[in-house]
Amino acid sequence: MNNDIKIKSARRLLVIFIVSLFLSGLSAIPVDAELKVLENIFSPDSWVGFWLFNFHAAFNEVSVQHPFLFYGYDWLAFAHFVLAILFIGPYRDPIRNIWVIRFGMIACVLVIPFAFIAGHFRGIPIGWRLIDCSFGVFGFVLLQTILKRIRQIEPVTPIIYTR
């Protein structure tokens, strides 16, 4: 595989990662509508359905009594949008911005202990925490593939640093 093909491949994968981050952030905004859709998919007798129905009931209660708490969802969405923008740097110049890929891999690894620790204290079912962890795992695998492609290019591409 020549360097142009490796760069194009890394960029395609970065687009997938950027779009995924953006869509993940976007999904934090219409939570009520998403919960209604999911309730139509899952039976209340399943653990997922039971959790969704309880979550939606709590969501509705909070939205009436304490809507300001949903400001946290807005910031969650904002953080995903900002992180997606961060990965435009590696898209434009994969070699110079390889540190962003490594940063993303570290963040993906940190999803796992955070989901288990915070999820435990918030009473999140283990199955749901595993779903949250899967985002970190898939993100890590995708970024690791991107890193591998970039590192194959790195030794033969000169980097000119300016002061």
N, C-alpha and C positions, 0 to 999 in steps of 0.2 A: 504494500500500500504506500503510495507516494505521499509527500507532505501535504499537498493540496487536498487530497482525498481525506487524509487524517484530520486536517483543520475543518473541512466541510462536515465531516462526520461528528466531530466534537461540537461544532456549532449547532447542528441539528439536534443533538442530545441536549445542549444547553437551552434551546428553544423549548423543548419538552419540559425541562426543569423550570424555566421561567414561567411558562404558561401554567404549569401545575401549581406553582407558588401563588400566582395571581388568582387563579380560580379558587384555590383553597382560601385565600383571603376574602374573595368575593362571597364565598359560601357562608362567611360569618355574619353577613348582613341580613338576608331574608330568612332568619332561623325559623320563625313561625310557619311560613309557607313550606319550608323544607320538612319540618316535623309533620305537617299534615300529609305531605306526600309519603313520607316514610311510614306513617301510621296506616296508610292504605296498602302498603306492601307487606308489612310484617304483622303476624297474628299477635294479639295481646297475650296469648298463651306461651309464646316463645320468650326466651330471656331477653332477646333484642327488643321485641315488641313490648314486653312488660316495662323494660327500662325506658323506651321511647314514650310510652303513654304516661309514665310517672314524670319523666322529664318535661313533657309538654304541659302537663297539669301545673307543675311548679313554675314553668316558664310563663304561663298565662297568669298565675297568681302574682308573680313578681312584676310582670308588665303592667298590671293594674295598680299595685300598691307601691312599687319601687322602680319605675321605669329607668331612672338614672343609672341603675346597676348595669344596664345594657350598653353603657358607654364603654365598658370593658370589651364588648364584642367589636365596637368600632375601632378601638385601638389594636385589637387582634388583627382585624382586616388591614389596618394601616401598616402594621409591622410586616405582614406578608407582602404587601405592595412594595414597601421599601426594600425588603430582601430580594424581591424579584428584580427591582431596578439595579441592585448591587451586581447581579450576575450579567448585566449588559457589558460590564468591563471585560470579563473573560470572552464574551462573544466577539467583541471588537478586537481584542488582542489577547489571545489565550496564553501566550508565553509570559508576557509581562504581568498578567493578572492571575497567574496560577494560584496565588495565595488565597484568592476568593474561593476557588474550588476547595482548597484545604480547609478554609474557614467553614464552608458549607458542610463538609464531611464531619467536622468536629460537632457542628450544630446538630446534624442528623444523629450522631452517636449519643449526644446529650438528651435527645428526645426520650430515649428508653428509660434511663433512671428518673427523669423528671415525671414521665407518665406514671411510673410505678409509685414514686414517693408522693407526688401531689394527688394522684388518683386515690391512693390509700386514704389520705387525710380528708379528701372530699367525698369519700364513699362511692367512687366510680367502680362499677363492676369490673372484674378482671378481664372479661371478654372485650369490654370497651377499651380498656387500657391496652390490650394487645392490638386492637385495631389502630389506636393512636401510635403505638410503637411501629406498626407496619409502614407508616409514612416515613419514619426515620430510616427504616431498613431499605425501602425502595429508593428513597432519596440518596442514601449512602451508595448503594449499588450503581445508580445512575451517575453520580458524581465520580465514583471510583473509575468507571469506564471512561468518563471524560478525561480524568486525570491521566489515565494510562495512555490515551491517544495523544494528549498534549506532551507528555514526557517522552514519547517516541519522536516527537518533532524537536523538542527542546535542545538536544545536543548539537544539531546541525543548523540551528537558526541563531544568527548572531544577535545579541542584545546590545544596543547602544544606550548607555546611560549618560544623561546630561546633568550638569549641576546647575 
